[in-house]
Amino acid sequence: MIIDVHSHVYARPLLGRPGHPDQTFLSVEQQLQRMDAKGIDMAVVLPLNSAEAPAERQSPGEVLTLCEQHPDRLIPFFDLDPRRPDWRDTEHFVWALEVYKDAGFKGIGEMTCRVPFDDPKMMAFFGACEKVGFSVTFHTSPPEAVNTYGIIDELGFPRFEKALQAFPELRFFGHSGSFWSEISGDLTAQTKEGYPKGPIAPGGALVRLMREYPNLNGDISAGSGFNALTRDPAFTYEFIDEFQDRLMLGLDLTSMEVEFVHIDWLTEQRDEGHITTEMLEKILWKNANRLIGLGLE
């Protein structure tokens, strides 16, 4: 069994991706084709609906329809921008989230809005997510970044830590360059929004937060997650061993031209004895099954 916790799938994608006008996001037919080629059994569908997201907006109804057409392959998440002006507190958000939960959605994401983690509206939204029982997949970026997207936080995640403290039962699924770069203690504000190379220095904020807050989990998708795992293998093996119950496979295949080799790399590490078969299975599907609440045997 393999579950990809990070995919973007459209009924009829039209616009090209930023910088690649001839490459659209995946249609459902293309997504299933890529899943079959990689041996992926199921994938979480993450819409991108904030004003800043570099993608076409996607209604919850479209996502749910696609997943209902392929219930054994696709898992529906939805994205909600907390800046909606008529929803002011946790109870407003709870009402909406319960509607989506009753409809069959399994979680929230990918959250991409440029709002600080500790903004009052964001905290009210997180409180509702915790109350309803939804996990949250998020993209993050620093305040200095321009022409980008993701929930805002500075070096060291001081704002995000407030949310982790305030909502200990809310499962956060972290993703993006600015999330995974925090794995190393030598990170600077200038290198946070990127894919730093070289050995990982002790003292990384991400490692500290994962040790202190068991509700923080890692979505290893895209080049950002893969870079974090492969830049310093000696560190990686210890990191996977320590957090084997909280890392989840994701690919983030945004077009037919995008290629990621996470599954091949992880399998190779198992075959070479660097990680165990049990660790591999947890990352490939068991953690997602448990954390999202899929109920698979």
N, C-alpha and C positions, 0 to 999 in steps of 0.2 A: 504494500500500500504506500502511495506517495500523495501527499496533499500539498499543493502550492497555495500559500496564504496571501499571495499578492499578484492579482491579475486585473487587467482593465479590458472589458469586453463590451462591444456595442452591437446593437441590432443592425445598424447601417452607418458605419463611420464614414464621414465625408471630408473633414478638414485634415490636412497633413499635420504632423507633429512639428513643434517649434524647431526651426533649423532644417527640417526635412519635409518640405511641402509635398513631396511625392510619396511619403510614407504615412499612411493613416494608422490609427490604433486598430486592434484586431477585431474583426467580426466574430460572431459566435462560431461560425464554421471554421475560421482560421484558428481560433483559440483551441477548439477541439482537435484540429489537425496537429497543432504544436504539442498539445498534451499527449496525444497518442504517440507521437514521434519520441517523446521523452519518457514515456512510461508513467505519466502522471494520471492518477485516478480521479482526483477531484481538485477544484481550484476555487478560491474565494474571489468573488467579483467585487472590486472596489471602484465605485464611481468617483469622479473628480468634479465637485460642484461649487467650490468657492470661487469668488471673483478672480483670485490670483492663479488658480489652477491652469496649467498649460494644456488644456484639453477641451473638447466639446462637453457641454453640460449634459447630464444624464438623469432622467427622472427615476425615482424609486420604482415606479410602475414598470419601466422598461427593464430594469435590472431583475425585478421579481419575475417578469414574464419570461425572460431568457432562462432564468434558473428553474422555473417551473417546467419549461420545455425540456430541460435536461437535469432532472432532480438528482440523478445518480452521479453527475459530473460537476455541477456548478453550485456554489454556496453563496447566497445573497447577503451582502453588507450594503449599508446606505451611508451617504454623507449628508450632514446637516450643518449649515453655516450658523453659528451661534449669534451672529450680528443681527438676525431678524428682529426688527424693532418692537414688534408686539409681543415677543416672548422675553420677559424681563427677569424671571426667577426660575428656580429649580422646578416648581410645580408646573409652570408653562411648558417646560421641556419634557417633563414626565408624561404629560398628556400626549404629546406627539410621539414620544418613544414607545409608549404602550401601544399606540395604533400600529406602528411599524412592527413591533414584536408580535402582535396578534396576526399580522399579515404574513409572517414567516421569516422575517429578517433575523440573522444570527449575530450581527455586530455592526459597528460603525467604522467608517473609514473609506477612503484614505482622507483624513482631515488635513487640509492644505491651507487654511485661511491664515492670513498674516495678522494674527492677534496674539498678544503675549499669553503664556500659559496661565498666569495669575490674574488676567483681566477678570473683572467681576462676572461678565456674561459667560466667559469660558468656564469659570469655576462653577457657576450655576449649572451649566451644561454638564460638566463632569459629575456633579452631584446627582443629576438625573440619570446619567449613564450607570452610576454605581447603584442607584436605587432600583432601576429596571433590570440590571444584570447584563448590560451590554459591554463587551470589550471595545477598545478604541485603538485603531491603527492610525498612527500619525506620522506626518512628515514635519521636520523642524528646520529652521534656519535662523541665523543670527540677525540682530537688528541692523547691522551694517550692510547686509547683503542687499543688492539691487536687482531688479528684474527677476525675482525669484518668488518662491512660495513656501509655505510651511509655518507652523506655529512658532512664535518668536521666543528665543531665549539667548542669553549671553553665554560666554565661555563658562563652563562648569555647571550649567543647568540650575542656577539658583531659583528661577521661576518654576521650572518643572518640579523641582524637589518639593515646593509648596503643595503642588497638586498630589504628588505621591504621598505626602504626609496627611493631607486632608481627606483623601479617598483611598484608604488602604485596601478596600475590597474591589476597587476598580482595576481591571486588568488592562494595562497599557502595552501595546505592541509597537515598539520603537523602530523607526526606519529613516533613511536618508543619509546623505554625506555628513551633515552636521550632527547627526545622532551618533553614527559609528566612528567618526573621527575622535570623539570624546573617550575612546577606549584607551588612549595613550596619555600619559602624564605630561608630555612635553608639548602639548597642543597650545597654539596661540590663537588669539582672535583673528589673525590674518589667515591662518591655515584651517580654521574650523569648518568653513564651507568648502569642502573639497575632499580629495582622496589622498591623505598623507601617506607617504611611503616610508620604508625602513623599520627598524626594530621598534617595538612598543615599549615605552618607558613606564615604569611603575607610577602609580598615583593617578591613573585616569579616572575622571569623574564618573564615566559609565560603569566601570567596575565597582567603584564605591557604592553607587546608587543601587546596582543590582544586588550587592551584598546586604545593603541596609533595607531594601524595599522589595519584598517577595512578589509584589504585584507588577513589577517591571519585567517585561519579556522582550526578546529580540527577534525581529523579522529580518532575516539575513539576505533579503532580496537585493537585486540590482548590483551594479558595480560597487556601490558603497558597502553593502554587507560582505560581498565577496572579497573586496580589498581588505576589510578589517580582519577577515579570517586568514588570508593568505600572505599578508605582508610580513608576518613574523611567526612561522609555524611552531616554533618552540613555545611561544606564549599561547598560541591558539589551542594546542592540545590540552594545556592546563585550564584554559578558559572554558573549553567545551566540557571538560570533566566536571568543573565546578558548577556550571550552569546548564548541564545537559537536560534538565527538566523545563527550561525556559527559553530555548532557542527553537525557531521554526523555519522550515524551508520556505523560501519565496523566490520567485524568479523576476517578476516585473517585466514580462515580455511586452513591450509597447508597440511593436510592429513585427511583420514577418521578417524584417531584415535584422532585428535585434537577436543576439544569441548570448546565452549564459550557460556556464558549465558547472553550476553549483552541485548538481546531483553526481556528475562524474567525479568531481574533486572529492566530495565527501565519501563516496564509495571507495575511491582510491586510498583515502586515509584509513578506512576500515581494513581494506585488503592488505595494507602495509603495516597494520598493527598499531597505528597511532591513536585510533579510537575504537571502541568496541562495537559489536553488532547492536547491542542494546542502545548505545548512544545514537548510532545512526538511525535506528528505527524511531527513536524519540524525536529526532530532528525532522525526519522525513514525514512523519504523520501522527505519532502518538501524542506529542505535545499539543498540536493543533486540535486533535480530536478532543482532548481533555479541556483545554483552555477555551475553546469556542463552544464546547458542549454539543458535539455532533452525535455522540452516542453510538459510534461505530465499534464493532467487535473486532 
